[in-house]
Amino acid sequence: MEETTNILSRYGWDSKKAEQFRSDLLAWYDANKRDLPWRRDNNPYYIWISEIMLQQTQVATVIPYFERFIAEIPDIKTLAQVDEQVLLQLWQGLGYYSRARNLKIAAQQIVERHNGQMPQTMPELLALKGIGPYTAAAVGSMAFNLPEPAIDGNLLRVTARLFELDADIAKASSRKQFAAILTELIDKERPGDFNQAMMDLGATIMTPTNYYPENSPVKAYDASFINETAEQYPVKSKKIKQTHHHLIAYYIHDTEGNVLYRQHLDDELLTGLWHFPMIEYEIEHLAATKKELLEPLAERYRMNWLSDDTIQVNATVFSSVKHVFSHRVWHVQLITVTVPNKVSPRDIPQKWQWVSSRTEHTVPISTLQKKLEQLLMLE
């Protein structure tokens, strides 16, 4: 039996205790593991896609997205060639759309550098666009049996409670302490199952609010359970304060039902997705006249036709929509702008287009856009 190193011994764990912990944890996992579509074989492509989708998103939400994605894009070579609009439509609703674009770039790298086969070493995995230490460890351990701990929020919480660790999990320097412990603790024969067992344990039993999990398979090893201190762990400093921004969204439509949409550019949030045109404004300066409402949009995008006297504006019908990003909150006020006839494509900027119906989209839209369109349905 492999001797324990100094790291685990600092917390009173010898090699026998570590080995028994692995055995108890994996026995529980074998009997209780969640049936997830990406776990049914060791396909590294499935594991990769699922792990990217699971970032910032709950498992139950991801499953139907994953199944649709794999049905449409079944392998790496297909992903490398997929049209971006198709990719974004499949991702629509998951948020953080740069993740989807990075998937395609990484797939192209895999095709160019690895003949379309997922690389099997940590340095090669980490060299791919959008793959960081967690995803590389998850794919490496689950698909290729690399003894690398996949340190996500669940592993941080479970480990902090097991060892009563005071290190702040929001700090990068603390992650090294967790990584050192888990690198020693991980089961070298079944590293992928160990990572998934720890994830399942944190997701279903040692949850953020379950401080006294009587049915935990590892409660005999859990210092915070034994000492009734679980509510103190993990230690995490406060998040960066969110900033609030106020925007006007313009529902520009003609009398025939055509609606004007704009695609967000590379330097904007929600890149590549289509929305009603939006302008940020200072809340205390929200204008009341038609000219003042339309002038910022007309000037920014050089659409002088918005000053036509025949255009009608209604700014009083709708409540505002709230849309939350990680450190930014948008408050979007929807106004309607009715034009008598569809404006020529020559008179609108690039990446704008008239759509014949707002309810049958052929372009990808965001959750924010869905919220705005829901307001119109309630009109």
Secondary structure, 3 states (H helix, E strand, C coil): CCCCCHHHHCCCCCHHHHHHHHHHHHHHHHHHCCCCHHHCCCCHHHHHHHHHHHCCCCHHHHHHHHHHHHHHCCCHHHHHHCCHHHHHHHHCCCCCCHHHHHHHHHHHHHHHHHCCCCCCCHHHHHCCCCCCHHHHHHHHHHHHCCCCCCCCHHHHHHHHHHHCCCCECCCHHHHHHHHHHHHHHCCCCCHHHHHHHHHHHHHHCCCCCCCCCCCCCCHHHCHHHHCCCHHHCCECCCCCCCEEEEEEEEEEEECCCCEEEEECCCCCCCCCCEECCEEEECHHHCCCCHHHHHHHHHHHHCCHHHHCCCCEEECCCCCCEEEECCCEEEEEEEEEEEECCCCCHHHCCCCEEEECCCCCCCCCECHHHHHHHHHHHCC
